[in-house]
Amino acid sequence: MALELAEAHLRGLLAQVGLDAEYVRGEGDTLWWRTPSGDVPVVDFVGGYGSLVLGHNHPALVERARELLDQRVPVHAQFSYHPYANDLAAALNRVLWREFGTDEPYSAIFANTGAEAVEVALKHAEMDRVGKLARLRAEIDEHLASADPELAARARAHNEGRFDLPPVFLTLEGSFHGKLAGSVQLTHNAGYRLPFRGLAAQARFVPPAEVAKAVEAERVTVLDVVDGELVERDLPVVAAFFVEPVQGEGGIRVLEADVAAEIRAAADAAGFPVVVDEVQSGVGRTGAFYAASHVGLLGDYIVLAKAIGGGLAKSSVLLVRRSRYLPEFELLHSSTFAKDAFSCHIGAKVVELLEADGGAAYRRAAERGEALAAALRAVRDEFPTVVADVRGRGLMLGLEFHDRTGGEGGVAEYARMGLLGYVLAGYLLREHHVRVFPTASATHTLRFEPSIEISDEHIDQLVTGLRAVCAALRDQDDSALLPG
């Protein structure tokens, strides 16, 4: 047997719950699972965690990829002119202007993954904050130099050390913004975050009902002398507020319009940017290109990834409102692979496909999403003691199970370890050839993110499996759910 060197520990965990499947081909919403008896088709409701809004190996995208490879487009042409990147940025702007009713341009900074684009947002927001701090400090120093010495001394004593306070990033409870050194600090799940809490700026996790209170709690003032009087000046401590229109890993929780409005108002009043993380929810999945457009939340920064690569390219982009954009940032941040011709051309084709026929793809996402949601609600209604909730928007849906940690037996033990969703996913794969996964920070919630072409037959196949899962949970039949 070959020595396992690529995440062997993870492979062992997957095998424990029956998820160590090797997939050898993908098309539409189907993956082919290699088994000893041959390749088995599996309906894929994971959808690349939101990456496959157009499905596996969409024919038009595959054709475009072949054209690009045949044309020998360069991947490595750094520090040169990239008109195709500008074309993609312009296409993203046109959709944004239409969905939000604005005409302000958004500058684009390209990256490779969602977490990397979040890190770019962190850096840009902090660079902006540091500039504001420097300007405020210089202005106060100029005032104090000519002020009454006693007042100036009082102001300097009060201000001592305050300009050196670290930045604070706000985000909602249940958030997930990545697992890199900076982005993981904005991910609410303590298991992911706490081992690395000393590596980067810390975040505050805000209950949705306490946005204004949380912003006020971070308020810090410094003293200035104006017209012979001591006055308070607000210090820019909060660097940004990060928010997901639909929390993916937090259990598929939709941002409410009133919370979105409160975040926007608080940011405008305090002067810090709102960063809308559309890594998983964006690019057509919810029935609009930008999921935040459903609640009218126009971000100062917008993060796109996953589906912008069409399932073929690894790509992401940070859009920054022109009035907040720092052109000099382009000289301080770079990436070897970002903004390459292949991924930009694929991204432009994705936008073209979604925008075709007056946005038929968005209507399809909404219609297919409602069909899937109705099927999930029927399962909930049939098994109310097993299923706690069905929620989401468009083709980003979650089915939450009631708490199983208080029971006895193997399934309850897995639930106490936070593995209930993985056990159920293993059963659905083995017995029903349906691929699902739980959300990473709420593993008692299964997520469903198929393509816009998911069929009624595939939905029926899922429902058959879910009904069997619910019956086994209701009857506490561990033997039916656990691997043999």
C-alpha positions as CSV (number, residue, x, y, z in Angstrom):
1,M,0.0,0.0,0.0
2,A,1.3,3.5,-0.9
3,L,2.4,5.7,1.9
4,E,-0.2,8.4,2.6
5,L,1.4,11.8,2.7
6,A,-1.3,14.2,1.5
7,E,-3.6,14.9,4.5
8,A,-3.6,11.3,5.7
9,H,-5.3,12.3,9.0
10,L,-8.2,13.9,7.2
11,R,-8.5,10.9,4.9
12,G,-8.8,8.7,8.0
13,L,-11.6,10.9,9.4
14,L,-13.4,10.8,6.1
15,A,-13.1,7.0,6.0
16,Q,-14.6,6.7,9.5
17,V,-17.9,8.2,8.3
18,G,-17.8,6.8,4.8
19,L,-16.9,9.9,2.9
20,D,-13.5,8.9,1.5
21,A,-14.8,8.6,-2.0
22,E,-12.6,9.2,-5.1
23,Y,-14.4,11.1,-7.8
24,V,-13.1,10.7,-11.4
25,R,-15.4,12.7,-13.5
26,G,-17.9,15.5,-13.2
27,E,-20.7,16.8,-15.4
28,G,-23.6,19.1,-14.5
29,D,-24.8,18.1,-11.0
30,T,-23.2,14.6,-11.3
31,L,-19.9,13.2,-10.0
32,W,-18.7,9.7,-10.8
33,W,-17.5,7.8,-7.8
34,R,-14.8,5.2,-8.4
35,T,-15.7,1.9,-6.6
36,P,-14.3,-1.6,-7.0
37,S,-17.4,-2.6,-9.0
38,G,-17.2,0.4,-11.4
39,D,-17.9,4.1,-11.5
40,V,-21.1,5.2,-9.8
41,P,-23.0,8.4,-10.6
42,V,-23.6,10.6,-7.5
43,V,-25.9,13.7,-7.4
44,D,-23.7,16.5,-6.1
45,F,-25.6,19.0,-3.9
46,V,-22.3,20.3,-2.5
47,G,-21.5,22.2,-5.7
48,G,-17.9,23.1,-4.7
49,Y,-19.2,24.9,-1.7
50,G,-20.9,27.4,-4.0
51,S,-18.4,27.3,-6.8
52,L,-20.5,25.4,-9.3
53,V,-23.5,27.7,-10.0
54,L,-23.2,26.5,-13.7
55,G,-22.3,22.9,-12.7
56,H,-19.3,20.7,-13.3
57,N,-17.5,21.3,-16.6
58,H,-20.1,23.5,-18.2
59,P,-19.8,22.9,-22.0
60,A,-19.4,26.6,-22.9
61,L,-16.8,27.1,-20.2
62,V,-14.9,24.0,-21.2
63,E,-14.9,25.2,-24.8
64,R,-13.6,28.6,-23.7
65,A,-10.9,27.0,-21.7
66,R,-9.8,24.9,-24.7
67,E,-9.7,28.0,-26.8
68,L,-7.5,29.8,-24.3
69,L,-5.1,26.8,-24.0
70,D,-5.0,26.4,-27.8
71,Q,-4.1,30.1,-28.0
72,R,-1.3,29.6,-25.5
73,V,-2.5,32.6,-23.4
74,P,0.1,33.4,-20.8
75,V,-0.5,32.6,-17.2
76,H,2.8,34.2,-16.1
77,A,3.0,37.7,-17.5
78,Q,3.2,39.6,-14.2
79,F,3.9,43.4,-14.1
80,S,2.5,44.0,-17.6
81,Y,-0.8,45.3,-19.0
82,H,-3.8,43.0,-18.5
83,P,-6.7,44.4,-20.6
84,Y,-8.7,41.2,-20.0
85,A,-8.6,41.9,-16.2
86,N,-10.1,45.3,-16.9
87,D,-12.7,43.8,-19.1
88,L,-13.8,41.5,-16.3
89,A,-13.8,44.4,-13.8
90,A,-16.0,46.4,-16.2
91,A,-18.4,43.5,-16.6
92,L,-18.7,43.2,-12.8
93,N,-19.3,46.9,-12.5
94,R,-22.0,46.9,-15.1
95,V,-23.9,44.2,-13.2
96,L,-23.4,46.0,-9.9
97,W,-24.6,49.3,-11.3
98,R,-27.8,47.6,-12.5
99,E,-28.6,45.7,-9.3
100,F,-27.9,48.5,-6.9
101,G,-28.9,51.5,-9.0
102,T,-25.6,53.3,-8.7
103,D,-23.0,54.6,-11.1
104,E,-19.9,54.9,-9.0
105,P,-17.0,52.8,-10.3
106,Y,-15.5,50.0,-8.2
107,S,-11.8,49.3,-8.7
108,A,-10.7,45.7,-8.8
109,I,-7.9,43.9,-7.1
110,F,-7.5,40.3,-8.2
111,A,-6.5,37.3,-6.1
112,N,-6.8,33.5,-6.2
113,T,-9.1,32.4,-3.4
114,G,-11.9,33.9,-1.3
115,A,-9.7,33.8,1.9
116,E,-6.9,35.6,0.0
117,A,-9.3,38.3,-1.3
118,V,-10.5,38.8,2.3
119,E,-6.9,39.3,3.3
120,V,-6.6,41.9,0.6
121,A,-9.6,43.7,2.0
122,L,-8.1,43.6,5.5
123,K,-4.9,45.1,4.3
124,H,-6.6,47.8,2.2
125,A,-8.9,48.8,5.1
126,E,-6.0,48.9,7.5
127,M,-3.9,51.0,5.1
128,D,-6.8,53.4,4.8
129,R,-7.2,53.6,8.6
130,V,-3.5,54.2,9.2
131,G,-3.6,57.1,6.7
132,K,-6.5,58.6,8.6
133,L,-4.7,58.2,11.9
134,A,-1.6,59.9,10.5
135,R,-3.6,62.9,9.1
136,L,-5.5,63.3,12.4
137,R,-2.3,63.1,14.4
138,A,-0.5,65.6,12.3
139,E,-3.5,68.0,12.5
140,I,-3.7,67.7,16.3
141,D,0.1,68.1,16.7
142,E,-0.1,71.3,14.7
143,H,-2.9,72.6,16.9
144,L,-1.1,71.7,20.1
145,A,2.2,73.4,19.0
146,S,0.5,76.8,19.1
147,A,-2.0,76.1,21.9
148,D,-1.9,77.2,25.6
149,P,0.9,75.0,27.1
150,E,-1.3,73.8,30.0
151,L,-4.1,72.7,27.6
152,A,-1.6,71.2,25.2
153,A,0.0,69.2,28.1
154,R,-3.4,67.8,29.2
155,A,-4.2,66.8,25.6
156,R,-0.9,65.1,25.1
157,A,-1.3,63.2,28.4
158,H,-4.7,62.0,27.4
159,N,-3.6,61.0,23.9
160,E,-0.6,59.1,25.1
161,G,-0.6,55.6,23.4
162,R,-4.0,56.0,21.8
163,F,-2.7,56.5,18.3
164,D,-0.9,53.2,18.6
165,L,-4.0,51.1,19.4
166,P,-4.4,48.1,17.1
167,P,-7.3,48.0,14.6
168,V,-10.6,46.4,15.4
169,F,-12.6,44.5,12.7
170,L,-16.3,43.9,13.3
171,T,-18.3,41.0,11.9
172,L,-21.5,39.2,12.8
173,E,-21.8,36.2,15.1
174,G,-21.7,33.0,13.0
175,S,-19.4,34.6,10.4
176,F,-16.9,32.7,8.2
177,H,-14.4,34.7,6.2
178,G,-11.6,32.2,5.6
179,K,-8.8,30.3,7.4
180,L,-5.7,32.2,6.6
181,A,-3.8,34.0,9.3
182,G,-5.8,37.2,9.0
183,S,-9.1,36.0,7.7
184,V,-9.4,33.3,10.3
185,Q,-9.6,36.0,13.0
186,L,-12.9,37.1,11.4
187,T,-14.2,33.5,11.5
188,H,-16.5,33.0,14.5
189,N,-15.8,29.3,15.0
190,A,-13.4,29.3,18.0
191,G,-12.0,25.9,16.9
192,Y,-10.6,27.5,13.7
193,R,-9.7,30.8,15.2
194,L,-8.2,30.5,18.7
195,P,-5.1,28.5,18.0
196,F,-3.9,31.4,15.8
197,R,-5.3,34.4,17.7
198,G,-1.8,35.9,18.3
199,L,-1.1,36.2,14.6
200,A,-3.2,39.0,13.4
201,A,-5.7,41.8,14.3
202,Q,-8.6,40.6,16.4
203,A,-12.3,40.8,15.5
204,R,-15.4,41.5,17.6
205,F,-18.3,39.3,16.8
206,V,-21.5,41.2,16.9
207,P,-25.0,39.9,17.6
208,P,-27.3,41.0,14.8
209,A,-29.5,43.0,17.2
210,E,-26.6,44.9,18.7
211,V,-24.8,46.5,15.7
212,A,-25.0,50.1,17.0
213,K,-24.1,49.1,20.5
214,A,-21.1,47.2,19.3
215,V,-19.8,50.1,17.2
216,E,-20.3,52.5,20.1
217,A,-18.4,50.1,22.4
218,E,-15.3,50.5,20.2
219,R,-15.4,54.3,20.3
220,V,-12.1,55.9,21.4
221,T,-11.5,59.7,21.5
222,V,-8.4,61.9,21.6
223,L,-8.1,65.5,22.7
224,D,-7.4,68.5,20.5
225,V,-7.3,72.2,21.2
226,V,-9.5,74.2,18.9
227,D,-10.1,78.0,19.5
228,G,-8.5,77.8,22.9
229,E,-10.8,74.9,24.1
230,L,-10.2,71.2,24.6
231,V,-12.4,69.2,22.3
232,E,-12.8,65.4,21.7
233,R,-12.0,63.9,18.3
234,D,-13.0,60.4,17.4
235,L,-10.0,58.1,16.7
236,P,-10.4,55.7,13.8
237,V,-10.1,52.3,15.6
238,V,-12.6,50.2,13.7
239,A,-11.1,49.4,10.3
240,A,-14.1,47.7,8.7
241,F,-17.3,45.8,9.2
242,F,-17.4,42.4,7.4
243,V,-20.7,40.8,6.6
244,E,-22.0,37.9,4.5
245,P,-25.4,38.3,2.8
246,V,-26.0,34.6,3.5
247,Q,-23.8,33.0,6.2
248,G,-22.5,29.8,4.5
249,E,-20.5,28.0,7.1
250,G,-22.5,29.5,10.0
251,G,-25.6,27.5,9.1
252,I,-27.1,29.1,6.0
253,R,-28.4,32.2,7.7
254,V,-29.8,35.0,5.6
255,L,-28.9,38.6,6.5
256,E,-32.1,40.5,7.4
257,A,-32.7,43.8,5.6
258,D,-33.1,45.7,8.9
259,V,-29.7,44.4,10.1
260,A,-28.1,45.3,6.8
261,A,-29.5,48.8,7.0
262,E,-28.2,49.2,10.6
263,I,-24.7,48.1,9.6
264,R,-24.7,50.6,6.6
265,A,-25.9,53.4,8.8
266,A,-23.4,52.7,11.6
267,A,-20.5,52.5,9.1
268,D,-21.5,55.8,7.4
269,A,-21.8,57.6,10.8
270,A,-18.4,56.3,12.0
271,G,-16.6,56.5,8.7
272,F,-15.4,53.0,8.3
273,P,-16.1,50.7,5.2
274,V,-18.5,47.8,5.0
275,V,-17.0,44.8,3.4
276,V,-19.6,42.5,1.8
277,D,-18.3,38.9,1.6
278,E,-20.0,37.3,-1.4
279,V,-17.4,34.5,-1.7
280,Q,-20.0,31.7,-1.3
281,S,-23.3,33.5,-1.9
282,G,-22.4,35.7,-5.0
283,V,-22.3,35.2,-8.7
284,G,-25.9,34.3,-9.3
285,R,-26.6,31.6,-6.7
286,T,-29.3,33.5,-4.8
287,G,-31.3,34.7,-7.9
288,A,-29.2,37.8,-8.3
289,F,-25.5,38.3,-9.2
290,Y,-24.8,40.1,-5.9
291,A,-26.7,38.4,-3.0
292,A,-26.5,41.7,-1.0
293,S,-28.7,43.3,-3.6
294,H,-31.7,41.4,-2.1
295,V,-31.4,43.5,1.0
296,G,-30.1,46.7,-0.6
297,L,-26.7,46.5,1.1
298,L,-24.2,48.2,-1.2
299,G,-20.7,47.5,0.2
300,D,-17.7,49.8,0.1
301,Y,-15.8,46.6,-0.6
302,I,-17.2,43.5,-2.2
303,V,-15.4,40.1,-2.2
304,L,-16.2,37.6,-5.0
305,A,-14.6,34.2,-5.5
306,K,-15.6,30.5,-6.0
307,A,-18.2,30.7,-8.8
308,I,-16.4,33.5,-10.7
309,G,-13.9,30.8,-11.7
310,G,-16.7,28.7,-13.3
311,G,-15.5,25.6,-11.6
312,L,-12.4,25.6,-13.8
313,A,-10.2,28.5,-12.7
314,K,-9.0,29.5,-9.2
315,S,-9.9,33.2,-9.0
316,S,-11.2,35.9,-6.7
317,V,-11.5,39.6,-6.8
318,L,-12.0,42.5,-4.4
319,L,-14.1,45.4,-5.6
320,V,-13.4,48.7,-3.9
321,R,-15.6,51.8,-4.2
322,R,-13.7,54.4,-6.2
323,S,-14.1,57.1,-3.5
324,R,-12.4,54.8,-1.0
325,Y,-9.8,53.2,-3.2
326,L,-6.1,53.8,-2.5
327,P,-4.2,53.6,-5.8
328,E,-0.9,53.3,-4.0
329,F,-2.1,49.9,-2.6
330,E,-1.3,48.4,-6.0
331,L,2.4,48.9,-5.3
332,L,2.3,47.2,-1.9
333,H,0.2,44.1,-2.7
334,S,0.8,41.6,-5.5
335,S,0.2,37.9,-6.3
336,T,2.0,35.6,-8.7
337,F,-1.1,34.0,-10.2
338,A,-3.7,36.7,-9.7
339,K,-5.1,38.6,-12.8
340,D,-3.8,36.0,-15.3
341,A,-5.4,35.8,-18.7
342,F,-6.9,32.3,-18.3
343,S,-8.8,33.0,-15.1
344,C,-10.0,36.5,-16.2
345,H,-11.3,35.2,-19.6
346,I,-13.1,32.3,-17.8
347,G,-14.6,34.8,-15.3
348,A,-15.8,37.1,-18.2
349,K,-17.4,34.0,-19.8
350,V,-19.2,33.2,-16.5
351,V,-20.6,36.7,-16.3
352,E,-21.7,36.5,-20.0
353,L,-23.5,33.2,-19.4
354,L,-25.3,34.6,-16.3
355,E,-26.3,37.8,-18.0
356,A,-27.5,36.2,-21.2
357,D,-31.2,36.3,-22.2
358,G,-32.0,39.1,-19.9
359,G,-30.6,37.3,-16.8
360,A,-32.4,34.0,-17.4
361,A,-29.9,32.3,-15.2
362,Y,-30.9,34.3,-12.2
363,R,-34.6,33.5,-12.8
364,R,-33.6,29.8,-13.1
365,A,-31.7,30.0,-9.8
366,A,-34.7,31.4,-8.0
367,E,-37.1,28.9,-9.5
368,R,-34.9,25.9,-8.9
369,G,-34.2,27.2,-5.4
370,E,-37.8,27.4,-4.6
371,A,-38.4,23.9,-5.9
372,L,-35.6,22.6,-3.7
373,A,-36.8,24.6,-0.7
374,A,-40.3,23.3,-1.1
375,A,-39.0,19.7,-1.1
376,L,-37.0,20.4,2.0
377,R,-39.9,22.0,3.8
378,A,-42.0,18.9,3.0
379,V,-39.4,16.8,4.8
380,R,-39.4,19.2,7.7
381,D,-43.2,19.0,7.9
382,E,-43.2,15.2,7.8
383,F,-40.5,14.9,10.5
384,P,-41.0,17.9,12.8
385,T,-39.3,16.2,15.8
386,V,-36.2,15.6,13.7
387,V,-35.9,18.7,11.4
388,A,-35.7,22.1,13.2
389,D,-35.6,24.5,10.3
390,V,-35.2,25.0,6.5
391,R,-33.7,28.3,5.5
392,G,-31.7,30.1,2.8
393,R,-32.1,32.0,-0.4
394,G,-32.1,30.7,-4.0
395,L,-29.8,27.8,-4.4
396,M,-28.1,28.3,-1.1
397,L,-30.2,26.3,1.4
398,G,-29.8,24.6,4.7
399,L,-31.7,22.0,6.6
400,E,-31.1,22.1,10.4
401,F,-31.6,19.0,12.6
402,H,-32.7,19.2,16.2
403,D,-30.0,18.7,18.7
404,R,-29.0,15.0,19.1
405,T,-26.2,15.4,21.7
406,G,-28.4,14.4,24.6
407,G,-29.2,10.9,23.4
408,E,-27.5,7.5,23.6
409,G,-25.7,5.4,21.0
410,G,-23.3,6.0,18.2
411,V,-25.1,8.7,16.4
412,A,-25.5,10.8,19.6
413,E,-21.8,10.3,20.3
414,Y,-20.9,11.6,16.8
415,A,-23.2,14.5,17.5
416,R,-21.4,15.3,20.7
417,M,-18.1,15.4,18.6
418,G,-19.7,17.8,16.2
419,L,-19.8,15.2,13.4
420,L,-23.6,14.5,13.1
421,G,-23.8,16.1,9.6
422,Y,-20.8,14.1,8.4
423,V,-22.4,10.9,9.5
424,L,-25.6,11.7,7.7
425,A,-23.6,12.7,4.6
426,G,-21.8,9.4,4.7
427,Y,-25.1,7.5,4.8
428,L,-26.6,9.5,2.0
429,L,-23.6,8.9,-0.2
430,R,-23.4,5.1,0.5
431,E,-27.1,4.3,0.4
432,H,-28.6,6.9,-1.9
433,H,-25.7,8.2,-4.0
434,V,-26.3,11.7,-3.0
435,R,-23.5,14.0,-2.0
436,V,-24.1,16.6,0.7
437,F,-22.0,18.2,3.5
438,P,-22.8,20.1,6.7
439,T,-21.9,23.7,7.2
440,A,-18.4,23.9,8.8
441,S,-19.4,25.8,11.9
442,A,-22.9,24.4,12.4
443,T,-22.5,20.7,11.6
444,H,-26.1,19.8,12.5
445,T,-27.1,21.8,9.4
446,L,-26.8,20.2,5.9
447,R,-26.2,22.6,3.0
448,F,-27.5,22.3,-0.5
449,E,-25.8,24.3,-3.3
450,P,-26.4,22.6,-6.6
451,S,-26.3,24.3,-10.0
452,I,-29.1,26.2,-11.7
453,E,-29.8,23.1,-13.8
454,I,-30.6,20.8,-10.8
455,S,-33.4,18.5,-12.0
456,D,-36.7,17.5,-10.3
457,E,-35.4,13.9,-10.5
458,H,-32.3,14.7,-8.6
459,I,-34.3,16.6,-6.0
460,D,-36.5,13.6,-5.6
461,Q,-33.5,11.4,-5.1
462,L,-32.3,13.7,-2.4
463,V,-35.7,13.8,-0.7
464,T,-35.9,10.0,-0.7
465,G,-32.5,9.9,1.1
466,L,-33.5,12.6,3.6
467,R,-36.7,10.9,4.5
468,A,-34.7,7.7,5.2
469,V,-32.3,9.7,7.4
470,C,-35.1,11.4,9.3
471,A,-36.9,8.1,9.9
472,A,-33.7,6.5,11.2
473,L,-33.1,9.5,13.5
474,R,-36.7,9.5,14.7
475,D,-36.5,5.7,15.5
476,Q,-33.0,6.0,16.9
477,D,-31.9,3.4,14.5
478,D,-28.1,3.8,14.6
479,S,-27.4,0.6,12.6
480,A,-29.1,2.2,9.6
481,L,-27.0,5.3,9.6
482,L,-23.5,4.2,10.7
483,P,-21.0,2.5,8.4
484,G,-20.9,-1.3,8.8
